[in-house]
Amino acid sequence: MRWTAEDIEKFEAEKEFIDTALIPIFSFSVEQIGVDVVKEQKWLEEICVYTERQLTGRVLLFPTLYALDPEWRYDLLISEPFRYQQCVTTNPLLAEKLEEQGLSVYLLGRAEDEEDLATMVKEGKKLTNLIMERWKNKSAQT
C-alpha cells in the first residue's frame, strides 16, 4: 500500500495484516542539487515502489523522507502498529547513523544505468528478499 487516500482507507480497515513500514530516506545537501541528485532520488523511489508492489497487503510505503544532513537523528515513532520498519537510503553515512539507532537499513547502491528496467528489478528483488527474510527470521523466533 502506498501513501494515497485510497490505500490509507484500506490500511485502516486491514491494520492487523500490514505490519511493515517501508521508509525511503533521501539525503543530500543543497549544494548537490542537480540532475544526478534527481536521478538518485528517482532510483530510490522506484526501487521502493517495486518492493511495495511485490509485498502488497503487508507493507505500507511511506512518502520519501528528506535528510539535508546525514547526521540527522531519525526519531520517527511508528513502532505501533508496525512490527517491522525497513529504511532504504543511498547515503552510506546516513545508513550507518540509522543502524546505530537500531533501525534496519537497506543501503541501495547506485547503478550505472539506473533507468534500465532489468537493473531496477534486480535491486528491487534484493530489497524484497531482505524484508521477507526478516519476516521469516522473526516468525522462527516466536
Buried (B, 14 or more C-beta within 10 A) or exposed (E): BBEEEEBEEBBEEEEEEBBBBBBBBBBBEEEEEEEEBEEBBEBBBBBBBBBBEBBBEBBBBBEBBEBEEBEBEBEEEEEEEBEBBBBBBBBEEBBEBBEEEEBBBBBBEEBEEBEEEEBBBEBBBBBBEBBBEBBEEEEEEE
